[in-house]
């Protein structure tokens, strides 16, 4: 977990679709001007941080790969 731009961001490493093995989510934020203490963090609805391939893009890539075409992974 780390602080990024006033938000608490949790990073999770697991086996996903290459090259997107890392998932990061903002879970809390600090009110403007608040000092970074345990009492100032406010929970927020989790928000994905960073970018990943869309499901449609991955599925369009997956079918030819299942048929043996040597394609690079989606971005």
PDB file with SEQRES, HELIX, SHEET and CRYST1 records, atoms N, CA, C and O in Angstrom:
SEQRES   1 A   75  UNK UNK UNK UNK UNK UNK UNK UNK UNK UNK UNK UNK UNK          
SEQRES   2 A   75  UNK UNK UNK UNK UNK UNK UNK UNK UNK UNK UNK UNK UNK          
SEQRES   3 A   75  UNK UNK UNK UNK UNK UNK UNK UNK UNK UNK UNK UNK UNK          
SEQRES   4 A   75  UNK UNK UNK UNK UNK UNK UNK UNK UNK UNK UNK UNK UNK          
SEQRES   5 A   75  UNK UNK UNK UNK UNK UNK UNK UNK UNK UNK UNK UNK UNK          
SEQRES   6 A   75  UNK UNK UNK UNK UNK UNK UNK UNK UNK UNK                      
HELIX    1 AA1 UNK A   55  UNK A   66  1                                  12    
SHEET    1 AA1 4 UNK A   2  UNK A   4  0                                        
SHEET    2 AA1 4 UNK A   7  UNK A  13 -1                                        
SHEET    3 AA1 4 UNK A  22  UNK A  30 -1                                        
SHEET    4 AA1 4 UNK A  41  UNK A  49 -1                                        
CRYST1    1.000    1.000    1.000  90.00  90.00  90.00 P 1           1          
ATOM      1  N   UNK A   1       0.861  -1.159   0.000  1.00  0.00           N  
ATOM      2  CA  UNK A   1       0.000   0.000   0.000  1.00  0.00           C  
ATOM      3  C   UNK A   1       0.906   1.219   0.000  1.00  0.00           C  
ATOM      4  O   UNK A   1       1.939   1.245   0.669  1.00  0.00           O  
ATOM      5  N   UNK A   2       0.501   2.234  -0.765  1.00  0.00           N  
ATOM      6  CA  UNK A   2       1.277   3.467  -0.831  1.00  0.00           C  
ATOM      7  C   UNK A   2       0.355   4.661  -1.032  1.00  0.00           C  
ATOM      8  O   UNK A   2      -0.809   4.517  -1.404  1.00  0.00           O  
ATOM      9  N   UNK A   3       0.906   5.838  -0.777  1.00  0.00           N  
ATOM     10  CA  UNK A   3       0.163   7.078  -0.973  1.00  0.00           C  
ATOM     11  C   UNK A   3       0.516   7.632  -2.349  1.00  0.00           C  
ATOM     12  O   UNK A   3       1.692   7.777  -2.683  1.00  0.00           O  
ATOM     13  N   UNK A   4      -0.512   7.943  -3.149  1.00  0.00           N  
ATOM     14  CA  UNK A   4      -0.316   8.539  -4.471  1.00  0.00           C  
ATOM     15  C   UNK A   4      -1.319   9.671  -4.640  1.00  0.00           C  
ATOM     16  O   UNK A   4      -2.528   9.440  -4.659  1.00  0.00           O  
ATOM     17  N   UNK A   5      -0.821  10.874  -4.761  1.00  0.00           N  
ATOM     18  CA  UNK A   5      -1.675  12.046  -5.000  1.00  0.00           C  
ATOM     19  C   UNK A   5      -2.827  12.160  -4.003  1.00  0.00           C  
ATOM     20  O   UNK A   5      -3.967  12.422  -4.387  1.00  0.00           O  
ATOM     21  N   UNK A   6      -2.520  11.960  -2.720  1.00  0.00           N  
ATOM     22  CA  UNK A   6      -3.534  12.097  -1.681  1.00  0.00           C  
ATOM     23  C   UNK A   6      -4.490  10.922  -1.557  1.00  0.00           C  
ATOM     24  O   UNK A   6      -5.504  11.021  -0.866  1.00  0.00           O  
ATOM     25  N   UNK A   7      -4.182   9.817  -2.214  1.00  0.00           N  
ATOM     26  CA  UNK A   7      -5.022   8.622  -2.136  1.00  0.00           C  
ATOM     27  C   UNK A   7      -4.194   7.444  -1.624  1.00  0.00           C  
ATOM     28  O   UNK A   7      -3.002   7.341  -1.914  1.00  0.00           O  
ATOM     29  N   UNK A   8      -4.827   6.568  -0.872  1.00  0.00           N  
ATOM     30  CA  UNK A   8      -4.196   5.330  -0.437  1.00  0.00           C  
ATOM     31  C   UNK A   8      -4.453   4.295  -1.529  1.00  0.00           C  
ATOM     32  O   UNK A   8      -5.602   3.966  -1.825  1.00  0.00           O  
ATOM     33  N   UNK A   9      -3.373   3.785  -2.125  1.00  0.00           N  
ATOM     34  CA  UNK A   9      -3.481   2.860  -3.255  1.00  0.00           C  
ATOM     35  C   UNK A   9      -2.916   1.503  -2.846  1.00  0.00           C  
ATOM     36  O   UNK A   9      -1.776   1.398  -2.394  1.00  0.00           O  
ATOM     37  N   UNK A  10      -3.733   0.472  -3.015  1.00  0.00           N  
ATOM     38  CA  UNK A  10      -3.337  -0.902  -2.728  1.00  0.00           C  
ATOM     39  C   UNK A  10      -2.983  -1.568  -4.048  1.00  0.00           C  
ATOM     40  O   UNK A  10      -3.759  -1.512  -5.002  1.00  0.00           O  
ATOM     41  N   UNK A  11      -1.811  -2.201  -4.110  1.00  0.00           N  
ATOM     42  CA  UNK A  11      -1.383  -2.902  -5.309  1.00  0.00           C  
ATOM     43  C   UNK A  11      -1.362  -4.394  -5.022  1.00  0.00           C  
ATOM     44  O   UNK A  11      -0.836  -4.841  -4.003  1.00  0.00           O  
ATOM     45  N   UNK A  12      -1.944  -5.156  -5.942  1.00  0.00           N  
ATOM     46  CA  UNK A  12      -2.066  -6.594  -5.811  1.00  0.00           C  
ATOM     47  C   UNK A  12      -1.375  -7.236  -7.006  1.00  0.00           C  
ATOM     48  O   UNK A  12      -1.686  -6.906  -8.151  1.00  0.00           O  
ATOM     49  N   UNK A  13      -0.449  -8.143  -6.755  1.00  0.00           N  
ATOM     50  CA  UNK A  13       0.260  -8.850  -7.816  1.00  0.00           C  
ATOM     51  C   UNK A  13      -0.288 -10.265  -7.890  1.00  0.00           C  
ATOM     52  O   UNK A  13      -0.233 -11.014  -6.916  1.00  0.00           O  
ATOM     53  N   UNK A  14      -0.814 -10.622  -9.047  1.00  0.00           N  
ATOM     54  CA  UNK A  14      -1.311 -11.986  -9.250  1.00  0.00           C  
ATOM     55  C   UNK A  14      -1.207 -12.325 -10.727  1.00  0.00           C  
ATOM     56  O   UNK A  14      -0.979 -11.442 -11.555  1.00  0.00           O  
ATOM     57  N   UNK A  15      -1.369 -13.568 -11.055  1.00  0.00           N  
ATOM     58  CA  UNK A  15      -1.284 -13.986 -12.448  1.00  0.00           C  
ATOM     59  C   UNK A  15      -2.552 -13.569 -13.174  1.00  0.00           C  
ATOM     60  O   UNK A  15      -3.637 -14.087 -12.909  1.00  0.00           O  
ATOM     61  N   UNK A  16      -2.401 -12.641 -14.081  1.00  0.00           N  
ATOM     62  CA  UNK A  16      -3.499 -12.161 -14.891  1.00  0.00           C  
ATOM     63  C   UNK A  16      -3.149 -12.292 -16.351  1.00  0.00           C  
ATOM     64  O   UNK A  16      -2.318 -13.125 -16.714  1.00  0.00           O  
ATOM     65  N   UNK A  17      -3.752 -11.504 -17.181  1.00  0.00           N  
ATOM     66  CA  UNK A  17      -3.478 -11.499 -18.612  1.00  0.00           C  
ATOM     67  C   UNK A  17      -2.203 -10.708 -18.871  1.00  0.00           C  
ATOM     68  O   UNK A  17      -2.120  -9.533 -18.511  1.00  0.00           O  
ATOM     69  N   UNK A  18      -1.218 -11.334 -19.485  1.00  0.00           N  
ATOM     70  CA  UNK A  18       0.031 -10.645 -19.788  1.00  0.00           C  
ATOM     71  C   UNK A  18      -0.250  -9.428 -20.662  1.00  0.00           C  
ATOM     72  O   UNK A  18      -1.088  -9.540 -21.557  1.00  0.00           O  
ATOM     73  N   UNK A  19       0.361  -8.323 -20.477  1.00  0.00           N  
ATOM     74  CA  UNK A  19       1.382  -8.041 -19.475  1.00  0.00           C  
ATOM     75  C   UNK A  19       0.805  -7.397 -18.218  1.00  0.00           C  
ATOM     76  O   UNK A  19       1.556  -6.801 -17.446  1.00  0.00           O  
ATOM     77  N   UNK A  20      -0.473  -7.494 -17.992  1.00  0.00           N  
ATOM     78  CA  UNK A  20      -1.139  -6.826 -16.863  1.00  0.00           C  
ATOM     79  C   UNK A  20      -1.210  -7.742 -15.642  1.00  0.00           C  
ATOM     80  O   UNK A  20      -2.280  -8.249 -15.307  1.00  0.00           O  
ATOM     81  N   UNK A  21      -0.077  -7.954 -14.980  1.00  0.00           N  
ATOM     82  CA  UNK A  21      -0.040  -8.820 -13.809  1.00  0.00           C  
ATOM     83  C   UNK A  21      -0.299  -8.060 -12.508  1.00  0.00           C  
ATOM     84  O   UNK A  21      -0.489  -8.675 -11.458  1.00  0.00           O  
ATOM     85  N   UNK A  22      -0.307  -6.748 -12.571  1.00  0.00           N  
ATOM     86  CA  UNK A  22      -0.456  -5.933 -11.371  1.00  0.00           C  
ATOM     87  C   UNK A  22      -1.788  -5.189 -11.419  1.00  0.00           C  
ATOM     88  O   UNK A  22      -2.142  -4.593 -12.436  1.00  0.00           O  
ATOM     89  N   UNK A  23      -2.510  -5.230 -10.318  1.00  0.00           N  
ATOM     90  CA  UNK A  23      -3.794  -4.552 -10.183  1.00  0.00           C  
ATOM     91  C   UNK A  23      -3.653  -3.541  -9.058  1.00  0.00           C  
ATOM     92  O   UNK A  23      -3.208  -3.901  -7.968  1.00  0.00           O  
ATOM     93  N   UNK A  24      -4.014  -2.292  -9.288  1.00  0.00           N  
ATOM     94  CA  UNK A  24      -3.928  -1.265  -8.252  1.00  0.00           C  
ATOM     95  C   UNK A  24      -5.279  -0.584  -8.088  1.00  0.00           C  
ATOM     96  O   UNK A  24      -5.970  -0.295  -9.064  1.00  0.00           O  
ATOM     97  N   UNK A  25      -5.644  -0.331  -6.821  1.00  0.00           N  
ATOM     98  CA  UNK A  25      -6.930   0.270  -6.508  1.00  0.00           C  
ATOM     99  C   UNK A  25      -6.746   1.360  -5.462  1.00  0.00           C  
ATOM    100  O   UNK A  25      -6.059   1.149  -4.463  1.00  0.00           O  
ATOM    101  N   UNK A  26      -7.361   2.534  -5.684  1.00  0.00           N  
ATOM    102  CA  UNK A  26      -7.409   3.574  -4.664  1.00  0.00           C  
ATOM    103  C   UNK A  26      -8.550   3.220  -3.720  1.00  0.00           C  
ATOM    104  O   UNK A  26      -9.674   2.991  -4.166  1.00  0.00           O  
ATOM    105  N   UNK A  27      -8.269   3.173  -2.407  1.00  0.00           N  
ATOM    106  CA  UNK A  27      -9.246   2.741  -1.409  1.00  0.00           C  
ATOM    107  C   UNK A  27      -9.666   3.836  -0.444  1.00  0.00           C  
ATOM    108  O   UNK A  27     -10.718   3.737   0.186  1.00  0.00           O  
ATOM    109  N   UNK A  28      -8.843   4.893  -0.320  1.00  0.00           N  
ATOM    110  CA  UNK A  28      -9.134   5.979   0.621  1.00  0.00           C  
ATOM    111  C   UNK A  28      -8.463   7.239   0.116  1.00  0.00           C  
ATOM    112  O   UNK A  28      -7.568   7.182  -0.728  1.00  0.00           O  
ATOM    113  N   UNK A  29      -8.900   8.384   0.638  1.00  0.00           N  
ATOM    114  CA  UNK A  29      -8.278   9.647   0.275  1.00  0.00           C  
ATOM    115  C   UNK A  29      -8.225  10.562   1.481  1.00  0.00           C  
ATOM    116  O   UNK A  29      -8.949  10.381   2.460  1.00  0.00           O  
ATOM    117  N   UNK A  30      -7.349  11.549   1.385  1.00  0.00           N  
ATOM    118  CA  UNK A  30      -7.232  12.548   2.445  1.00  0.00           C  
ATOM    119  C   UNK A  30      -7.971  13.804   2.031  1.00  0.00           C  
ATOM    120  O   UNK A  30      -7.890  14.217   0.874  1.00  0.00           O  
ATOM    121  N   UNK A  31      -8.688  14.417   2.953  1.00  0.00           N  
ATOM    122  CA  UNK A  31      -9.287  15.717   2.640  1.00  0.00           C  
ATOM    123  C   UNK A  31      -8.180  16.720   2.323  1.00  0.00           C  
ATOM    124  O   UNK A  31      -7.080  16.617   2.865  1.00  0.00           O  
ATOM    125  N   UNK A  32      -8.458  17.682   1.456  1.00  0.00           N  
ATOM    126  CA  UNK A  32      -7.469  18.690   1.081  1.00  0.00           C  
ATOM    127  C   UNK A  32      -6.922  19.391   2.321  1.00  0.00           C  
ATOM    128  O   UNK A  32      -7.687  19.838   3.175  1.00  0.00           O  
ATOM    129  N   UNK A  33      -5.604  19.485   2.415  1.00  0.00           N  
ATOM    130  CA  UNK A  33      -4.951  20.182   3.513  1.00  0.00           C  
ATOM    131  C   UNK A  33      -4.789  19.363   4.780  1.00  0.00           C  
ATOM    132  O   UNK A  33      -4.219  19.861   5.751  1.00  0.00           O  
ATOM    133  N   UNK A  34      -5.267  18.127   4.809  1.00  0.00           N  
ATOM    134  CA  UNK A  34      -5.155  17.291   6.014  1.00  0.00           C  
ATOM    135  C   UNK A  34      -3.763  16.678   6.103  1.00  0.00           C  
ATOM    136  O   UNK A  34      -3.164  16.337   5.082  1.00  0.00           O  
ATOM    137  N   UNK A  35      -3.256  16.538   7.305  1.00  0.00           N  
ATOM    138  CA  UNK A  35      -1.972  15.876   7.521  1.00  0.00           C  
ATOM    139  C   UNK A  35      -2.171  14.370   7.396  1.00  0.00           C  
ATOM    140  O   UNK A  35      -3.256  13.857   7.667  1.00  0.00           O  
ATOM    141  N   UNK A  36      -1.127  13.669   6.987  1.00  0.00           N  
ATOM    142  CA  UNK A  36      -1.217  12.220   6.780  1.00  0.00           C  
ATOM    143  C   UNK A  36      -1.152  11.476   8.106  1.00  0.00           C  
ATOM    144  O   UNK A  36      -0.074  11.058   8.529  1.00  0.00           O  
ATOM    145  N   UNK A  37      -2.281  11.308   8.759  1.00  0.00           N  
ATOM    146  CA  UNK A  37      -2.371  10.500   9.967  1.00  0.00           C  
ATOM    147  C   UNK A  37      -3.497   9.495   9.774  1.00  0.00           C  
ATOM    148  O   UNK A  37      -4.306   9.631   8.857  1.00  0.00           O  
ATOM    149  N   UNK A  38      -3.546   8.507  10.618  1.00  0.00           N  
ATOM    150  CA  UNK A  38      -4.560   7.465  10.500  1.00  0.00           C  
ATOM    151  C   UNK A  38      -5.968   8.035  10.602  1.00  0.00           C  
ATOM    152  O   UNK A  38      -6.904   7.467  10.039  1.00  0.00           O  
ATOM    153  N   UNK A  39      -6.134   9.157  11.317  1.00  0.00           N  
ATOM    154  CA  UNK A  39      -7.471   9.710  11.539  1.00  0.00           C  
ATOM    155  C   UNK A  39      -7.984  10.573  10.391  1.00  0.00           C  
ATOM    156  O   UNK A  39      -9.162  10.930  10.385  1.00  0.00           O  
ATOM    157  N   UNK A  40      -7.134  10.922   9.411  1.00  0.00           N  
ATOM    158  CA  UNK A  40      -7.579  11.814   8.344  1.00  0.00           C  
ATOM    159  C   UNK A  40      -8.014  11.089   7.075  1.00  0.00           C  
ATOM    160  O   UNK A  40      -8.639  11.703   6.210  1.00  0.00           O  
ATOM    161  N   UNK A  41      -7.708   9.823   6.943  1.00  0.00           N  
ATOM    162  CA  UNK A  41      -8.071   9.075   5.733  1.00  0.00           C  
ATOM    163  C   UNK A  41      -9.559   8.786   5.706  1.00  0.00           C  
ATOM    164  O   UNK A  41     -10.134   8.354   6.705  1.00  0.00           O  
ATOM    165  N   UNK A  42     -10.177   9.024   4.566  1.00  0.00           N  
ATOM    166  CA  UNK A  42     -11.602   8.767   4.384  1.00  0.00           C  
ATOM    167  C   UNK A  42     -11.764   7.639   3.357  1.00  0.00           C  
ATOM    168  O   UNK A  42     -11.217   7.736   2.258  1.00  0.00           O  
ATOM    169  N   UNK A  43     -12.502   6.576   3.690  1.00  0.00           N  
ATOM    170  CA  UNK A  43     -12.702   5.498   2.709  1.00  0.00           C  
ATOM    171  C   UNK A  43     -13.476   6.012   1.489  1.00  0.00           C  
ATOM    172  O   UNK A  43     -14.344   6.876   1.614  1.00  0.00           O  
ATOM    173  N   UNK A  44     -13.154   5.477   0.325  1.00  0.00           N  
ATOM    174  CA  UNK A  44     -13.871   5.794  -0.902  1.00  0.00           C  
ATOM    175  C   UNK A  44     -14.251   4.490  -1.590  1.00  0.00           C  
ATOM    176  O   UNK A  44     -13.698   3.436  -1.277  1.00  0.00           O  
ATOM    177  N   UNK A  45     -15.182   4.558  -2.516  1.00  0.00           N  
ATOM    178  CA  UNK A  45     -15.485   3.383  -3.335  1.00  0.00           C  
ATOM    179  C   UNK A  45     -14.220   3.057  -4.121  1.00  0.00           C  
ATOM    180  O   UNK A  45     -13.669   3.946  -4.771  1.00  0.00           O  
ATOM    181  N   UNK A  46     -13.736   1.805  -4.085  1.00  0.00           N  
ATOM    182  CA  UNK A  46     -12.489   1.472  -4.779  1.00  0.00           C  
ATOM    183  C   UNK A  46     -12.520   1.871  -6.255  1.00  0.00           C  
ATOM    184  O   UNK A  46     -13.511   1.666  -6.955  1.00  0.00           O  
ATOM    185  N   UNK A  47     -11.407   2.445  -6.700  1.00  0.00           N  
ATOM    186  CA  UNK A  47     -11.250   2.906  -8.080  1.00  0.00           C  
ATOM    187  C   UNK A  47      -9.983   2.277  -8.638  1.00  0.00           C  
ATOM    188  O   UNK A  47      -8.938   2.311  -7.988  1.00  0.00           O  
ATOM    189  N   UNK A  48     -10.062   1.705  -9.831  1.00  0.00           N  
ATOM    190  CA  UNK A  48      -8.881   1.132 -10.468  1.00  0.00           C  
ATOM    191  C   UNK A  48      -7.915   2.243 -10.844  1.00  0.00           C  
ATOM    192  O   UNK A  48      -8.320   3.258 -11.412  1.00  0.00           O  
ATOM    193  N   UNK A  49      -6.646   2.054 -10.529  1.00  0.00           N  
ATOM    194  CA  UNK A  49      -5.596   3.007 -10.854  1.00  0.00           C  
ATOM    195  C   UNK A  49      -4.747   2.385 -11.958  1.00  0.00           C  
ATOM    196  O   UNK A  49      -4.387   1.210 -11.874  1.00  0.00           O  
ATOM    197  N   UNK A  50      -4.427   3.153 -12.981  1.00  0.00           N  
ATOM    198  CA  UNK A  50      -3.658   2.620 -14.102  1.00  0.00           C  
ATOM    199  C   UNK A  50      -4.605   2.115 -15.177  1.00  0.00           C  
ATOM    200  O   UNK A  50      -5.816   2.327 -15.104  1.00  0.00           O  
ATOM    201  N   UNK A  51      -4.050   1.453 -16.163  1.00  0.00           N  
ATOM    202  CA  UNK A  51      -4.889   0.971 -17.257  1.00  0.00           C  
ATOM    203  C   UNK A  51      -4.615  -0.496 -17.531  1.00  0.00           C  
ATOM    204  O   UNK A  51      -3.540  -1.020 -17.238  1.00  0.00           O  
ATOM    205  N   UNK A  52      -5.612  -1.137 -18.098  1.00  0.00           N  
ATOM    206  CA  UNK A  52      -5.520  -2.540 -18.480  1.00  0.00           C  
ATOM    207  C   UNK A  52      -6.244  -2.714 -19.796  1.00  0.00           C  
ATOM    208  O   UNK A  52      -7.006  -1.843 -20.215  1.00  0.00           O  
ATOM    209  N   UNK A  53      -6.008  -3.828 -20.443  1.00  0.00           N  
ATOM    210  CA  UNK A  53      -6.699  -4.129 -21.691  1.00  0.00           C  
ATOM    211  C   UNK A  53      -8.178  -4.330 -21.419  1.00  0.00           C  
ATOM    212  O   UNK A  53      -8.551  -4.843 -20.364  1.00  0.00           O  
ATOM    213  N   UNK A  54      -9.030  -3.930 -22.365  1.00  0.00           N  
ATOM    214  CA  UNK A  54     -10.462  -4.137 -22.208  1.00  0.00           C  
ATOM    215  C   UNK A  54     -10.785  -5.611 -22.434  1.00  0.00           C  
ATOM    216  O   UNK A  54     -10.040  -6.315 -23.115  1.00  0.00           O  
ATOM    217  N   UNK A  55     -11.894  -6.078 -21.863  1.00  0.00           N  
ATOM    218  CA  UNK A  55     -12.306  -7.474 -22.015  1.00  0.00           C  
ATOM    219  C   UNK A  55     -12.513  -7.818 -23.489  1.00  0.00           C  
ATOM    220  O   UNK A  55     -12.122  -8.897 -23.933  1.00  0.00           O  
ATOM    221  N   UNK A  56     -13.123  -6.910 -24.248  1.00  0.00           N  
ATOM    222  CA  UNK A  56     -13.355  -7.168 -25.673  1.00  0.00           C  
ATOM    223  C   UNK A  56     -12.056  -7.354 -26.426  1.00  0.00           C  
ATOM    224  O   UNK A  56     -11.949  -8.238 -27.276  1.00  0.00           O  
ATOM    225  N   UNK A  57     -11.066  -6.528 -26.122  1.00  0.00           N  
ATOM    226  CA  UNK A  57      -9.771  -6.632 -26.778  1.00  0.00           C  
ATOM    227  C   UNK A  57      -9.104  -7.960 -26.447  1.00  0.00           C  
ATOM    228  O   UNK A  57      -8.535  -8.611 -27.323  1.00  0.00           O  
ATOM    229  N   UNK A  58      -9.174  -8.358 -25.183  1.00  0.00           N  
ATOM    230  CA  UNK A  58      -8.567  -9.622 -24.764  1.00  0.00           C  
ATOM    231  C   UNK A  58      -9.267 -10.800 -25.434  1.00  0.00           C  
ATOM    232  O   UNK A  58      -8.595 -11.729 -25.882  1.00  0.00           O  
ATOM    233  N   UNK A  59     -10.600 -10.788 -25.517  1.00  0.00           N  
ATOM    234  CA  UNK A  59     -11.322 -11.899 -26.139  1.00  0.00           C  
ATOM    235  C   UNK A  59     -11.039 -11.985 -27.642  1.00  0.00           C  
ATOM    236  O   UNK A  59     -10.927 -13.084 -28.185  1.00  0.00           O  
ATOM    237  N   UNK A  60     -10.924 -10.840 -28.317  1.00  0.00           N  
ATOM    238  CA  UNK A  60     -10.575 -10.854 -29.748  1.00  0.00           C  
ATOM    239  C   UNK A  60      -9.182 -11.439 -29.954  1.00  0.00           C  
ATOM    240  O   UNK A  60      -8.915 -12.042 -30.993  1.00  0.00           O  
ATOM    241  N   UNK A  61      -8.299 -11.270 -28.986  1.00  0.00           N  
ATOM    242  CA  UNK A  61      -6.950 -11.825 -29.051  1.00  0.00           C  
ATOM    243  C   UNK A  61      -6.949 -13.315 -28.673  1.00  0.00           C  
ATOM    244  O   UNK A  61      -6.215 -14.108 -29.263  1.00  0.00           O  
ATOM    245  N   UNK A  62      -7.768 -13.684 -27.693  1.00  0.00           N  
ATOM    246  CA  UNK A  62      -7.731 -15.039 -27.144  1.00  0.00           C  
ATOM    247  C   UNK A  62      -8.123 -16.104 -28.155  1.00  0.00           C  
ATOM    248  O   UNK A  62      -7.458 -17.137 -28.238  1.00  0.00           O  
ATOM    249  N   UNK A  63      -9.184 -15.884 -28.927  1.00  0.00           N  
ATOM    250  CA  UNK A  63      -9.655 -16.922 -29.854  1.00  0.00           C  
ATOM    251  C   UNK A  63      -8.579 -17.315 -30.875  1.00  0.00           C  
ATOM    252  O   UNK A  63      -8.315 -18.508 -31.027  1.00  0.00           O  
ATOM    253  N   UNK A  64      -7.941 -16.359 -31.589  1.00  0.00           N  
ATOM    254  CA  UNK A  64      -6.867 -16.756 -32.506  1.00  0.00           C  
ATOM    255  C   UNK A  64      -5.710 -17.460 -31.783  1.00  0.00           C  
ATOM    256  O   UNK A  64      -5.097 -18.374 -32.335  1.00  0.00           O  
ATOM    257  N   UNK A  65      -5.413 -17.031 -30.545  1.00  0.00           N  
ATOM    258  CA  UNK A  65      -4.341 -17.685 -29.772  1.00  0.00           C  
ATOM    259  C   UNK A  65      -4.710 -19.128 -29.465  1.00  0.00           C  
ATOM    260  O   UNK A  65      -3.850 -20.008 -29.514  1.00  0.00           O  
ATOM    261  N   UNK A  66      -5.984 -19.387 -29.147  1.00  0.00           N  
ATOM    262  CA  UNK A  66      -6.424 -20.760 -28.894  1.00  0.00           C  
ATOM    263  C   UNK A  66      -6.281 -21.626 -30.140  1.00  0.00           C  
ATOM    264  O   UNK A  66      -6.068 -22.835 -30.046  1.00  0.00           O  
ATOM    265  N   UNK A  67      -6.398 -21.002 -31.300  1.00  0.00           N  
ATOM    266  CA  UNK A  67      -6.252 -21.725 -32.570  1.00  0.00           C  
ATOM    267  C   UNK A  67      -4.794 -21.829 -33.017  1.00  0.00           C  
ATOM    268  O   UNK A  67      -4.506 -22.357 -34.091  1.00  0.00           O  
ATOM    269  N   UNK A  68      -3.876 -21.321 -32.189  1.00  0.00           N  
ATOM    270  CA  UNK A  68      -2.451 -21.503 -32.443  1.00  0.00           C  
ATOM    271  C   UNK A  68      -1.740 -20.371 -33.143  1.00  0.00           C  
ATOM    272  O   UNK A  68      -0.563 -20.512 -33.475  1.00  0.00           O  
ATOM    273  N   UNK A  69      -2.403 -19.252 -33.383  1.00  0.00           N  
ATOM    274  CA  UNK A  69      -1.716 -18.133 -34.021  1.00  0.00           C  
ATOM    275  C   UNK A  69      -0.756 -17.463 -33.033  1.00  0.00           C  
ATOM    276  O   UNK A  69      -1.154 -17.141 -31.914  1.00  0.00           O  
ATOM    277  N   UNK A  70       0.494 -17.251 -33.428  1.00  0.00           N  
ATOM    278  CA  UNK A  70       1.471 -16.620 -32.525  1.00  0.00           C  
ATOM    279  C   UNK A  70       1.311 -15.088 -32.503  1.00  0.00           C  
ATOM    280  O   UNK A  70       2.003 -14.376 -33.231  1.00  0.00           O  
ATOM    281  N   UNK A  71       0.420 -14.606 -31.687  1.00  0.00           N  
ATOM    282  CA  UNK A  71       0.165 -13.164 -31.588  1.00  0.00           C  
ATOM    283  C   UNK A  71       0.757 -12.592 -30.306  1.00  0.00           C  
ATOM    284  O   UNK A  71       0.766 -13.272 -29.280  1.00  0.00           O  
ATOM    285  N   UNK A  72       1.254 -11.348 -30.342  1.00  0.00           N  
ATOM    286  CA  UNK A  72       1.700 -10.725 -29.080  1.00  0.00           C  
ATOM    287  C   UNK A  72       0.470 -10.414 -28.221  1.00  0.00           C  
ATOM    288  O   UNK A  72      -0.629 -10.261 -28.754  1.00  0.00           O  
ATOM    289  N   UNK A  73       0.641 -10.320 -26.897  1.00  0.00           N  
ATOM    290  CA  UNK A  73      -0.498 -10.035 -26.017  1.00  0.00           C  
ATOM    291  C   UNK A  73      -1.075  -8.642 -26.278  1.00  0.00           C  
ATOM    292  O   UNK A  73      -0.371  -7.756 -26.762  1.00  0.00           O  
ATOM    293  N   UNK A  74      -2.359  -8.453 -25.956  1.00  0.00           N  
ATOM    294  CA  UNK A  74      -2.952  -7.123 -26.115  1.00  0.00           C  
ATOM    295  C   UNK A  74      -2.287  -6.151 -25.158  1.00  0.00           C  
ATOM    296  O   UNK A  74      -1.744  -6.556 -24.131  1.00  0.00           O  
ATOM    297  N   UNK A  75      -2.329  -4.860 -25.497  1.00  0.00           N  
ATOM    298  CA  UNK A  75      -1.708  -3.843 -24.641  1.00  0.00           C  
ATOM    299  C   UNK A  75      -2.595  -3.475 -23.509  1.00  0.00           C  
ATOM    300  O   UNK A  75      -2.231  -2.633 -22.688  1.00  0.00           O  
TER     301      UNK A  75                                                      
END                                                                             
